[in-house]
Amino acid sequence: MAISLYDLSVPTFLQTVRAIGGCLDRAVAHCARIGANPDDLVDARLFDDMAPFHFQIEAAWHHAVWGLEAAKTGVFAPPALVGPVPFAGLRAMISRAEAALAEFTADEVNGWVDKELDLQIGPRKLAFTSETLILSFSLPNFHFHAVTAYDILRSRGVPLGKRDYEGRLRTRSA
């Protein structure tokens, strides 16, 4: 069986978006357990010259949902960054991402195969196909920001492990 653009993108994004949601829930539970405020995590960062936690969540959302929208429309146009929001707002952002991803159908996404896209991203003009946009731009950026968010939470003591980041694996029936 051949693998489709849909199979490579939507379920992969959903697996990690759901895992991020679980990590955010674990962070809230951890904060409650130790008497901390989850809002104190919003501006946390690994290093001074790296973007903060809220940006990592927002960028993961943008690369998942608007990466697919770019494959559909030929324009990478995520909404403007909202900046620091309360921790609950980040959880809501991830929930919106999950809902938006669940709306894409296999027929819709697979209909974009071989579509040529010339995206203007900042000063760069990049020539893609739908497949190369998803596989070489959206997915790598999405995973970079998702794992950075995970790492920030870990660095602040949230008890997370690799399985939390992996989320629910898509295994075959035995």
N, C-alpha and C positions, 0 to 999 in steps of 0.2 A: 504494500500500500504506500502510495506517495504521501508525503507530508505537505500540507497546504500552508499558505501565508497565514491564514487564520490560526491554524494549529501552532505555528511558530510564534504568534504574537499574542492574541487575546488571552488564551489560557495561561500563557507564561506571565503576562502582566498581572492577570488576576491572582495567580498563585502568590506572587510577591506582594501585591497590594494588600491582599488578605493577611499575609504574614506581617506586614508593617502595621496593619490595624491591631493585630494580636500583640505586637511589641509595644505599641502605644498603650494598650490596655494593661499590659504587664507593668509599664512605667507608672501608670496611675495607681495601680495596686501597691507597687513598691513604695511610692511616695506616701500613700496612706499608712502603710505599715511602719515607716520610719518617721512619720510626722512632718514630711516635707511637702512643699507646694509644687505640683507638676509644672506650673507656670514658670518656675525657676529654670526649667530645662529648655524653654523656648529659645533663648539666646546662647545656649551652651554651644561650644565648638571644640574641636580637637586641638587646633592650633590657632593662634591669633590671626594668621593670614588666611584662614579657611572660613568659608561661609558657615553661619550658625545653623542649628538644628531646624528651625522653622523653614529656612531656605531649602534644606535637604528634602524635607517632606513636600514642599511646594514644587520643587524641581522634579521629583519623582512623579508626582501627579501630572505635571505638564508633559513630561517625556512619554508617559504611558498614553494618556488620553489624546493629547494634541499631536503626538507622533502618529497615531492612527488617523487623526483628522487630517494631518498633512498628507498622508498617503492617499487619503480620499479626495482632498481638495487641491493639493499641490501647493498649499500655503501652510507654513509652520507659524501659527498665530495664537499661541497660548494667551490667556488673559494676563494683564499686567500683574506683576508680583504684588502681593498684599503686604508683605513684610511681617513683622512680629504680630502674632495673634495669640490669644490665650490658648493653652494646650488643648482645650476642648475644641477649639476651632481647627486645630491640626487634625484631630480625630475626625471631625466632620468633613474636612477636605478629603481624607482618605476614603471615607464612606461615599462621597460624591464620585470619586474616581472609580470605585468598585461598581457603583450603579451605572456610570457612563460606559465602562468597559463591557458590562453585561448586556448592554443594548446592541452592541455590534453583532451582526449575524455572520455565520460562515460564508453564506452566499455573497453578502455585501463585501466583506474583506477579500475574499478570493476573486471577486470581480475587479480588483485593482491590480492584479498581477501584470507585470511588465509595463505598467503605467510610468511614463517618464515625467520626472519632476525636477524643476530647477528652483531650488529654494534660496532665498536671500536671507541669511542668518547673520545679522550684524553686517560687517563689511564684506563677508564672504558670500560668493555665489557658488552653490554646490549643486552639481548635476547628479541626480539619483534616479533609480527606479523605485517603485513602492517597496520591493523586497530589500534593496540595498539601504534605503532610508531606515526601514525598521531594524534590519540586522546590523548595520554598521553605525547608525547614529542613535536612534531612539532606545533600543535595548541596552547598549553599553552605557549611555548616559543615565538611563533609568536605574540600572543596577548600581552604578557608581553612587548615585545619590541615596538609594535605598540602603546600601551597605554602610555608607557614611553616617546616615541617621542611626542605624543599628549600633555602629561603633561609638557614636556620641552617647547613646543611652548606656552602653556597657561601661564606658569611661566614667559615667556618673553613678555607677553601682547598681544599675538595674540588672537583676539576675536573668540574663538571656543567654541562650546557647545557639549553636549552629542550627539546630532543628527549629528553633523559633524563627530564624531568618529564612530557612528553606520553606517553611509553611507546609501545607498539605501536598505531599508528592502525588503525582498523577501516575500511579502504578497500574499495571494491567491486572486483570482478574487472574487468579492462580488456577 
